[in-house]
Amino acid sequence: MSDETQLTVVDNPGESRFDVRLADGTVVGSAYYEREPGVVIFTHTEVDPSMEGKGVGSRLAAGALGLAREAGDRIVPLCPFIRAYVKKHPEYEDLVLHPHAGT
């Protein structure tokens, strides 16, 4: 399946994850998280092996980070994939909650 425009990222709070879904609703990747008030702590990301190398992980990361931004949340990227994505896309750096940033 090469038509990435058919991918949708949604928050699935009951499972504590953001899911990336195909047009038919099939989940093909998930970014797992823990939540604290105003903070999304990304812990692990998975993409269906049949979808690897097709940009699904990047769409998932961008969608999850966009949803966090829309909600006014900050993030803690413990997941290596999300951490690397933010490093490659500095437009998301403002979401990162640094441990010694102070409030």
N, CA, C and O atoms as CSV, one atom per row, in Angstrom:
chain,resi,resn,atom,element,x,y,z
A,1,MET,N,N,0.856,-1.180,0.000
A,1,MET,CA,C,0.000,0.000,0.000
A,1,MET,C,C,0.892,1.231,0.000
A,1,MET,O,O,1.550,1.520,0.999
A,2,SER,N,N,0.920,1.943,-1.089
A,2,SER,CA,C,1.826,3.069,-1.218
A,2,SER,C,C,1.141,4.424,-1.072
A,2,SER,O,O,1.822,5.450,-1.078
A,3,ASP,N,N,-0.142,4.458,-0.946
A,3,ASP,CA,C,-0.844,5.732,-0.863
A,3,ASP,C,C,-0.885,6.235,0.571
A,3,ASP,O,O,-1.828,5.960,1.313
A,4,GLU,N,N,0.158,6.982,0.954
A,4,GLU,CA,C,0.271,7.473,2.327
A,4,GLU,C,C,-0.786,8.505,2.676
A,4,GLU,O,O,-1.011,8.771,3.857
A,5,THR,N,N,-1.445,9.099,1.680
A,5,THR,CA,C,-2.474,10.085,1.979
A,5,THR,C,C,-3.660,9.435,2.677
A,5,THR,O,O,-4.492,10.134,3.256
A,6,GLN,N,N,-3.750,8.127,2.634
A,6,GLN,CA,C,-4.853,7.417,3.276
A,6,GLN,C,C,-4.572,7.111,4.748
A,6,GLN,O,O,-5.369,6.436,5.400
A,7,LEU,N,N,-3.454,7.598,5.276
A,7,LEU,CA,C,-3.111,7.357,6.671
A,7,LEU,C,C,-3.694,8.452,7.557
A,7,LEU,O,O,-3.651,9.636,7.222
A,8,THR,N,N,-4.238,8.029,8.692
A,8,THR,CA,C,-4.791,8.960,9.677
A,8,THR,C,C,-4.210,8.615,11.037
A,8,THR,O,O,-4.123,7.441,11.397
A,9,VAL,N,N,-3.811,9.629,11.793
A,9,VAL,CA,C,-3.291,9.418,13.146
A,9,VAL,C,C,-4.350,9.877,14.139
A,9,VAL,O,O,-4.874,10.987,14.043
A,10,VAL,N,N,-4.655,9.002,15.096
A,10,VAL,CA,C,-5.663,9.300,16.109
A,10,VAL,C,C,-5.123,8.943,17.489
A,10,VAL,O,O,-4.297,8.041,17.630
A,11,ASP,N,N,-5.598,9.657,18.501
A,11,ASP,CA,C,-5.266,9.319,19.880
A,11,ASP,C,C,-6.190,8.191,20.323
A,11,ASP,O,O,-7.399,8.250,20.099
A,12,ASN,N,N,-5.631,7.180,20.941
A,12,ASN,CA,C,-6.380,6.039,21.459
A,12,ASN,C,C,-6.097,5.979,22.966
A,12,ASN,O,O,-5.333,5.129,23.422
A,13,PRO,N,N,-6.721,6.891,23.741
A,13,PRO,CA,C,-6.390,6.994,25.169
A,13,PRO,C,C,-6.694,5.733,25.963
A,13,PRO,O,O,-6.036,5.472,26.970
A,14,GLY,N,N,-7.663,4.953,25.540
A,14,GLY,CA,C,-7.976,3.707,26.243
A,14,GLY,C,C,-6.832,2.710,26.214
A,14,GLY,O,O,-6.699,1.874,27.108
A,15,GLU,N,N,-6.005,2.805,25.177
A,15,GLU,CA,C,-4.843,1.922,25.044
A,15,GLU,C,C,-3.535,2.673,25.301
A,15,GLU,O,O,-2.457,2.096,25.157
A,16,SER,N,N,-3.615,3.946,25.677
A,16,SER,CA,C,-2.442,4.795,25.922
A,16,SER,C,C,-1.488,4.796,24.735
A,16,SER,O,O,-0.298,4.510,24.869
A,17,ARG,N,N,-2.042,5.126,23.564
A,17,ARG,CA,C,-1.206,5.164,22.367
A,17,ARG,C,C,-1.862,6.026,21.291
A,17,ARG,O,O,-3.076,6.228,21.280
A,18,PHE,N,N,-1.030,6.523,20.398
A,18,PHE,CA,C,-1.489,7.146,19.166
A,18,PHE,C,C,-1.400,6.063,18.108
A,18,PHE,O,O,-0.388,5.368,18.012
A,19,ASP,N,N,-2.455,5.913,17.310
A,19,ASP,CA,C,-2.480,4.906,16.254
A,19,ASP,C,C,-2.450,5.582,14.895
A,19,ASP,O,O,-3.036,6.649,14.709
A,20,VAL,N,N,-1.762,4.956,13.945
A,20,VAL,CA,C,-1.845,5.378,12.555
A,20,VAL,C,C,-2.664,4.300,11.848
A,20,VAL,O,O,-2.368,3.108,11.936
A,21,ARG,N,N,-3.704,4.755,11.143
A,21,ARG,CA,C,-4.663,3.833,10.539
A,21,ARG,C,C,-4.758,4.041,9.037
A,21,ARG,O,O,-4.602,5.149,8.525
A,22,LEU,N,N,-5.019,2.940,8.352
A,22,LEU,CA,C,-5.331,2.999,6.931
A,22,LEU,C,C,-6.761,3.499,6.768
A,22,LEU,O,O,-7.495,3.613,7.750
A,23,ALA,N,N,-7.158,3.797,5.544
A,23,ALA,CA,C,-8.507,4.303,5.275
A,23,ALA,C,C,-9.592,3.356,5.783
A,23,ALA,O,O,-10.675,3.800,6.165
A,24,ASP,N,N,-9.303,2.041,5.790
A,24,ASP,CA,C,-10.307,1.074,6.252
A,24,ASP,C,C,-10.314,0.897,7.771
A,24,ASP,O,O,-11.067,0.077,8.296
A,25,GLY,N,N,-9.472,1.670,8.484
A,25,GLY,CA,C,-9.432,1.605,9.943
A,25,GLY,C,C,-8.390,0.664,10.513
A,25,GLY,O,O,-8.213,0.606,11.730
A,26,THR,N,N,-7.695,-0.077,9.657
A,26,THR,CA,C,-6.670,-1.006,10.127
A,26,THR,C,C,-5.510,-0.235,10.754
A,26,THR,O,O,-4.951,0.672,10.137
A,27,VAL,N,N,-5.156,-0.603,11.981
A,27,VAL,CA,C,-4.026,0.025,12.667
A,27,VAL,C,C,-2.733,-0.593,12.130
A,27,VAL,O,O,-2.552,-1.810,12.165
A,28,VAL,N,N,-1.834,0.273,11.631
A,28,VAL,CA,C,-0.568,-0.213,11.070
A,28,VAL,C,C,0.637,0.312,11.835
A,28,VAL,O,O,1.778,0.074,11.437
A,29,GLY,N,N,0.397,1.017,12.921
A,29,GLY,CA,C,1.485,1.489,13.764
A,29,GLY,C,C,0.932,2.194,14.987
A,29,GLY,O,O,-0.187,2.708,14.981
A,30,SER,N,N,1.749,2.207,16.044
A,30,SER,CA,C,1.323,2.849,17.285
A,30,SER,C,C,2.511,3.469,17.998
A,30,SER,O,O,3.613,2.921,17.995
A,31,ALA,N,N,2.270,4.622,18.610
A,31,ALA,CA,C,3.246,5.286,19.470
A,31,ALA,C,C,2.664,5.256,20.887
A,31,ALA,O,O,1.698,5.958,21.186
A,32,TYR,N,N,3.255,4.445,21.741
A,32,TYR,CA,C,2.748,4.252,23.100
A,32,TYR,C,C,3.226,5.376,24.000
A,32,TYR,O,O,4.310,5.929,23.811
A,33,TYR,N,N,2.400,5.705,24.980
A,33,TYR,CA,C,2.734,6.797,25.876
A,33,TYR,C,C,2.190,6.569,27.270
A,33,TYR,O,O,1.342,5.709,27.508
A,34,GLU,N,N,2.709,7.371,28.179
A,34,GLU,CA,C,2.142,7.540,29.515
A,34,GLU,C,C,1.797,9.020,29.596
A,34,GLU,O,O,2.438,9.851,28.954
A,35,ARG,N,N,0.799,9.337,30.376
A,35,ARG,CA,C,0.400,10.744,30.500
A,35,ARG,C,C,0.528,11.219,31.938
A,35,ARG,O,O,0.272,10.493,32.899
A,36,GLU,N,N,0.934,12.463,32.029
A,36,GLU,CA,C,0.866,13.227,33.261
A,36,GLU,C,C,0.135,14.501,32.864
A,36,GLU,O,O,0.035,14.789,31.672
A,37,PRO,N,N,-0.377,15.268,33.809
A,37,PRO,CA,C,-1.096,16.487,33.411
A,37,PRO,C,C,-0.243,17.376,32.503
A,37,PRO,O,O,0.815,17.858,32.906
A,38,GLY,N,N,-0.719,17.584,31.274
A,38,GLY,CA,C,-0.044,18.458,30.335
A,38,GLY,C,C,1.192,17.876,29.673
A,38,GLY,O,O,1.903,18.581,28.958
A,39,VAL,N,N,1.458,16.580,29.907
A,39,VAL,CA,C,2.680,15.966,29.378
A,39,VAL,C,C,2.361,14.593,28.790
A,39,VAL,O,O,1.650,13.790,29.394
A,40,VAL,N,N,2.905,14.343,27.592
A,40,VAL,CA,C,2.835,13.026,26.961
A,40,VAL,C,C,4.245,12.458,26.979
A,40,VAL,O,O,5.166,13.050,26.415
A,41,ILE,N,N,4.415,11.314,27.623
A,41,ILE,CA,C,5.716,10.657,27.717
A,41,ILE,C,C,5.713,9.498,26.728
A,41,ILE,O,O,5.101,8.460,26.981
A,42,PHE,N,N,6.402,9.679,25.598
A,42,PHE,CA,C,6.459,8.637,24.573
A,42,PHE,C,C,7.436,7.554,25.007
A,42,PHE,O,O,8.599,7.836,25.297
A,43,THR,N,N,6.955,6.306,25.051
A,43,THR,CA,C,7.781,5.208,25.561
A,43,THR,C,C,8.214,4.203,24.495
A,43,THR,O,O,9.267,3.581,24.630
A,44,HIS,N,N,7.418,4.035,23.441
A,44,HIS,CA,C,7.719,2.986,22.456
A,44,HIS,C,C,6.904,3.232,21.195
A,44,HIS,O,O,5.756,3.670,21.264
A,45,THR,N,N,7.498,2.950,20.053
A,45,THR,CA,C,6.794,3.079,18.776
A,45,THR,C,C,6.949,1.788,17.989
A,45,THR,O,O,8.031,1.204,17.941
A,46,GLU,N,N,5.854,1.347,17.371
A,46,GLU,CA,C,5.874,0.133,16.545
A,46,GLU,C,C,5.167,0.416,15.229
A,46,GLU,O,O,4.171,1.139,15.188
A,47,VAL,N,N,5.698,-0.164,14.148
A,47,VAL,CA,C,5.045,-0.114,12.835
A,47,VAL,C,C,4.944,-1.543,12.336
A,47,VAL,O,O,5.887,-2.324,12.459
A,48,ASP,N,N,3.786,-1.881,11.768
A,48,ASP,CA,C,3.587,-3.209,11.198
A,48,ASP,C,C,4.730,-3.499,10.216
A,48,ASP,O,O,5.033,-2.667,9.361
A,49,PRO,N,N,5.368,-4.675,10.333
A,49,PRO,CA,C,6.494,-4.993,9.449
A,49,PRO,C,C,6.174,-4.843,7.962
A,49,PRO,O,O,7.054,-4.494,7.175
A,50,SER,N,N,4.936,-5.100,7.571
A,50,SER,CA,C,4.570,-4.975,6.158
A,50,SER,C,C,4.552,-3.520,5.689
A,50,SER,O,O,4.511,-3.254,4.488
A,51,MET,N,N,4.584,-2.576,6.640
A,51,MET,CA,C,4.511,-1.150,6.305
A,51,MET,C,C,5.840,-0.425,6.516
A,51,MET,O,O,5.937,0.776,6.263
A,52,GLU,N,N,6.862,-1.145,6.975
A,52,GLU,CA,C,8.154,-0.514,7.227
A,52,GLU,C,C,8.758,-0.004,5.926
A,52,GLU,O,O,8.587,-0.609,4.868
A,53,GLY,N,N,9.460,1.108,6.020
A,53,GLY,CA,C,10.109,1.691,4.858
A,53,GLY,C,C,9.189,2.476,3.947
A,53,GLY,O,O,9.591,2.872,2.853
A,54,LYS,N,N,7.962,2.708,4.380
A,54,LYS,CA,C,6.973,3.419,3.558
A,54,LYS,C,C,6.584,4.771,4.150
A,54,LYS,O,O,5.620,5.392,3.702
A,55,GLY,N,N,7.323,5.224,5.146
A,55,GLY,CA,C,7.030,6.514,5.744
A,55,GLY,C,C,5.947,6.495,6.798
A,55,GLY,O,O,5.531,7.546,7.285
A,56,VAL,N,N,5.482,5.301,7.158
A,56,VAL,CA,C,4.390,5.196,8.136
A,56,VAL,C,C,4.841,5.693,9.510
A,56,VAL,O,O,4.096,6.398,10.191
A,57,GLY,N,N,6.058,5.327,9.916
A,57,GLY,CA,C,6.565,5.778,11.216
A,57,GLY,C,C,6.673,7.288,11.289
A,57,GLY,O,O,6.333,7.896,12.303
A,58,SER,N,N,7.149,7.889,10.209
A,58,SER,CA,C,7.256,9.347,10.179
A,58,SER,C,C,5.884,10.008,10.219
A,58,SER,O,O,5.708,11.018,10.899
A,59,ARG,N,N,4.921,9.459,9.508
A,59,ARG,CA,C,3.562,9.998,9.549
A,59,ARG,C,C,2.984,9.863,10.950
A,59,ARG,O,O,2.309,10.769,11.438
A,60,LEU,N,N,3.248,8.732,11.595
A,60,LEU,CA,C,2.792,8.505,12.965
A,60,LEU,C,C,3.406,9.529,13.906
A,60,LEU,O,O,2.699,10.149,14.699
A,61,ALA,N,N,4.718,9.709,13.821
A,61,ALA,CA,C,5.394,10.660,14.704
A,61,ALA,C,C,4.863,12.072,14.494
A,61,ALA,O,O,4.528,12.761,15.457
A,62,ALA,N,N,4.784,12.503,13.239
A,62,ALA,CA,C,4.298,13.857,12.955
A,62,ALA,C,C,2.861,14.039,13.440
A,62,ALA,O,O,2.522,15.078,14.007
A,63,GLY,N,N,2.025,13.039,13.218
A,63,GLY,CA,C,0.637,13.129,13.649
A,63,GLY,C,C,0.499,13.170,15.160
A,63,GLY,O,O,-0.272,13.965,15.698
A,64,ALA,N,N,1.253,12.306,15.848
A,64,ALA,CA,C,1.194,12.261,17.317
A,64,ALA,C,C,1.703,13.568,17.915
A,64,ALA,O,O,1.109,14.102,18.851
A,65,LEU,N,N,2.806,14.080,17.370
A,65,LEU,CA,C,3.342,15.340,17.880
A,65,LEU,C,C,2.395,16.498,17.582
A,65,LEU,O,O,2.251,17.410,18.396
A,66,GLY,N,N,1.754,16.462,16.426
A,66,GLY,CA,C,0.774,17.487,16.095
A,66,GLY,C,C,-0.421,17.460,17.031
A,66,GLY,O,O,-0.917,18.507,17.449
A,67,LEU,N,N,-0.883,16.258,17.358
A,67,LEU,CA,C,-2.009,16.143,18.292
A,67,LEU,C,C,-1.611,16.611,19.689
A,67,LEU,O,O,-2.413,17.235,20.384
A,68,ALA,N,N,-0.381,16.317,20.105
A,68,ALA,CA,C,0.096,16.805,21.402
A,68,ALA,C,C,0.130,18.330,21.401
A,68,ALA,O,O,-0.284,18.968,22.369
A,69,ARG,N,N,0.628,18.909,20.306
A,69,ARG,CA,C,0.685,20.371,20.200
A,69,ARG,C,C,-0.725,20.971,20.267
A,69,ARG,O,O,-0.949,21.941,20.992
A,70,GLU,N,N,-1.670,20.401,19.519
A,70,GLU,CA,C,-3.052,20.901,19.507
A,70,GLU,C,C,-3.668,20.865,20.900
A,70,GLU,O,O,-4.458,21.740,21.254
A,71,ALA,N,N,-3.310,19.854,21.691
A,71,ALA,CA,C,-3.852,19.715,23.045
A,71,ALA,C,C,-3.135,20.618,24.044
A,71,ALA,O,O,-3.551,20.719,25.198
A,72,GLY,N,N,-2.059,21.276,23.607
A,72,GLY,CA,C,-1.292,22.128,24.513
A,72,GLY,C,C,-0.362,21.352,25.413
A,72,GLY,O,O,0.087,21.864,26.438
A,73,ASP,N,N,-0.065,20.108,25.037
A,73,ASP,CA,C,0.803,19.259,25.849
A,73,ASP,C,C,2.266,19.457,25.493
A,73,ASP,O,O,2.598,19.873,24.383
A,74,ARG,N,N,3.130,19.156,26.440
A,74,ARG,CA,C,4.574,19.048,26.212
A,74,ARG,C,C,4.867,17.559,26.080
A,74,ARG,O,O,4.016,16.730,26.403
A,75,ILE,N,N,6.055,17.215,25.609
A,75,ILE,CA,C,6.399,15.805,25.436
A,75,ILE,C,C,7.720,15.470,26.108
A,75,ILE,O,O,8.584,16.326,26.295
A,76,VAL,N,N,7.850,14.192,26.467
A,76,VAL,CA,C,9.116,13.623,26.914
A,76,VAL,C,C,9.372,12.439,25.973
A,76,VAL,O,O,8.700,11.413,26.076
A,77,PRO,N,N,10.337,12.576,25.059
A,77,PRO,CA,C,10.572,11.528,24.065
A,77,PRO,C,C,11.533,10.443,24.560
A,77,PRO,O,O,12.696,10.409,24.159
A,78,LEU,N,N,11.042,9.559,25.433
A,78,LEU,CA,C,11.872,8.445,25.887
A,78,LEU,C,C,12.086,7.431,24.766
A,78,LEU,O,O,13.123,6.770,24.715
A,79,CYS,N,N,11.123,7.310,23.885
A,79,CYS,CA,C,11.203,6.402,22.744
A,79,CYS,C,C,12.296,6.884,21.784
A,79,CYS,O,O,12.277,8.041,21.362
A,80,PRO,N,N,13.243,6.016,21.438
A,80,PRO,CA,C,14.317,6.429,20.531
A,80,PRO,C,C,13.821,6.928,19.169
A,80,PRO,O,O,14.406,7.851,18.601
A,81,PHE,N,N,12.762,6.335,18.646
A,81,PHE,CA,C,12.248,6.765,17.338
A,81,PHE,C,C,11.700,8.184,17.416
A,81,PHE,O,O,12.019,9.019,16.570
A,82,ILE,N,N,10.877,8.465,18.425
A,82,ILE,CA,C,10.300,9.808,18.575
A,82,ILE,C,C,11.412,10.813,18.859
A,82,ILE,O,O,11.395,11.920,18.321
A,83,ARG,N,N,12.370,10.443,19.693
A,83,ARG,CA,C,13.496,11.333,20.000
A,83,ARG,C,C,14.266,11.678,18.715
A,83,ARG,O,O,14.592,12.843,18.483
A,84,ALA,N,N,14.557,10.670,17.883
A,84,ALA,CA,C,15.280,10.902,16.634
A,84,ALA,C,C,14.453,11.749,15.674
A,84,ALA,O,O,15.001,12.596,14.969
A,85,TYR,N,N,13.137,11.529,15.639
A,85,TYR,CA,C,12.265,12.306,14.760
A,85,TYR,C,C,12.306,13.788,15.151
A,85,TYR,O,O,12.412,14.658,14.287
A,86,VAL,N,N,12.222,14.067,16.444
A,86,VAL,CA,C,12.262,15.456,16.908
A,86,VAL,C,C,13.625,16.076,16.565
A,86,VAL,O,O,13.694,17.240,16.171
A,87,LYS,N,N,14.689,15.313,16.711
A,87,LYS,CA,C,16.025,15.829,16.393
A,87,LYS,C,C,16.132,16.187,14.910
A,87,LYS,O,O,16.777,17.173,14.555
A,88,LYS,N,N,15.501,15.389,14.044
A,88,LYS,CA,C,15.531,15.645,12.600
A,88,LYS,C,C,14.539,16.729,12.183
A,88,LYS,O,O,14.660,17.301,11.099
A,89,HIS,N,N,13.565,17.010,13.036
A,89,HIS,CA,C,12.513,17.999,12.728
A,89,HIS,C,C,12.433,19.010,13.871
A,89,HIS,O,O,11.563,18.905,14.736
A,90,PRO,N,N,13.338,19.986,13.874
A,90,PRO,CA,C,13.419,20.929,15.004
A,90,PRO,C,C,12.166,21.755,15.243
A,90,PRO,O,O,12.048,22.407,16.280
A,91,GLU,N,N,11.226,21.740,14.299
A,91,GLU,CA,C,9.978,22.473,14.526
A,91,GLU,C,C,9.180,21.886,15.687
A,91,GLU,O,O,8.230,22.511,16.160
A,92,TYR,N,N,9.554,20.687,16.155
A,92,TYR,CA,C,8.874,20.072,17.296
A,92,TYR,C,C,9.661,20.228,18.596
A,92,TYR,O,O,9.182,19.828,19.657
A,93,GLU,N,N,10.852,20.801,18.528
A,93,GLU,CA,C,11.711,20.923,19.711
A,93,GLU,C,C,11.034,21.705,20.834
A,93,GLU,O,O,11.272,21.429,22.010
A,94,ASP,N,N,10.194,22.675,20.484
A,94,ASP,CA,C,9.526,23.476,21.514
A,94,ASP,C,C,8.560,22.649,22.363
A,94,ASP,O,O,8.150,23.091,23.436
A,95,LEU,N,N,8.195,21.462,21.896
A,95,LEU,CA,C,7.302,20.600,22.672
A,95,LEU,C,C,8.025,19.840,23.773
A,95,LEU,O,O,7.410,19.402,24.745
A,96,VAL,N,N,9.339,19.687,23.615
A,96,VAL,CA,C,10.106,18.837,24.525
A,96,VAL,C,C,10.230,19.487,25.893
A,96,VAL,O,O,10.651,20.636,26.024
A,97,LEU,N,N,9.852,18.725,26.903
A,97,LEU,CA,C,9.982,19.172,28.287
A,97,LEU,C,C,11.350,18.721,28.780
A,97,LEU,O,O,11.584,17.531,28.989
A,98,HIS,N,N,12.243,19.676,28.963
A,98,HIS,CA,C,13.592,19.358,29.426
A,98,HIS,C,C,13.594,19.280,30.946
A,98,HIS,O,O,12.943,20.094,31.602
A,99,PRO,N,N,14.314,18.317,31.521
A,99,PRO,CA,C,14.228,18.066,32.954
A,99,PRO,C,C,14.626,19.248,33.834
A,99,PRO,O,O,14.126,19.379,34.952
A,100,HIS,N,N,15.512,20.102,33.348
A,100,HIS,CA,C,15.959,21.215,34.186
A,100,HIS,C,C,15.504,22.558,33.634
A,100,HIS,O,O,16.132,23.590,33.875
A,101,ALA,N,N,14.402,22.529,32.891
A,101,ALA,CA,C,13.916,23.764,32.273
A,101,ALA,C,C,13.285,24.709,33.296
A,101,ALA,O,O,13.238,25.920,33.081
A,102,GLY,N,N,12.804,24.156,34.402
A,102,GLY,CA,C,12.140,24.979,35.405
A,102,GLY,C,C,10.769,25.437,34.917
A,102,GLY,O,O,10.531,25.534,33.713
A,103,THR,N,N,9.872,25.716,35.859
A,103,THR,CA,C,8.535,26.186,35.472
A,103,THR,C,C,8.096,27.337,36.312
A,103,THR,O,O,6.996,27.856,36.122
